[in-house]
Amino acid sequence: MRIGDLAHETGVNRRLLRYYEEQGLLRPVRLTNGYREYTEADIATVRNIRALLAAGLPTAVIARGLHCVQGGDELLVPSDCPTFIEDLRRERAHLAKMITRLQSSQEMLDAILDAAPRQAADVRPKPAGHVAR
């Protein structure tokens, strides 16, 4: 199948499919005319790539362990891929730290916003035409 067919089957545009190839995530056969030829297995591969991206994994991590990923709706990583499992654990820990930082930032913004109405009521509006110095 050609790239347009793969794009149609997966809902992923051609540009992203080419990017996945550049990143080593897809490896289509190149025909003598230069066209990319994809297989039915590439449909599942693209769906797995999308799921792993949605899980927050960078393409470099996906490239190292994509061959380990199995399954359709529920992705499975067999125990004989310990390096990829360790990569997944490391990425999960990184996400957990980022979530903690984001929650802290959100709490800080909440405190600022909670104080904003009180502060606005305490500030008298400047007369029209007043220039601050």
C-alpha angles and dihedrals in degrees: 000000000000128000093263090055091049090048090051094047095048103031089235117128122242094249091059091046089055089048090052088053091050089052092051094248096116126036110189121182113254114225122216089260090057095252119138116241118204130192132218087259089063089065090062091042092055091048090051091049090052092049093049091047089050087053088060100255119148117235092248091061091043091052091054095053110021090105088062096055117101135172140053119244092006115044117221129194112197120226091246088076099068094153092057091045088054090049089053092050091049092050091048091053089049091051091048090055091048091050090052090051092047092049089051090050090048091051090050091051091047090054091049092048092046089055094045099080092048091048093048090052090052094053115082115219115250116244115261112274093021113143117208116226 
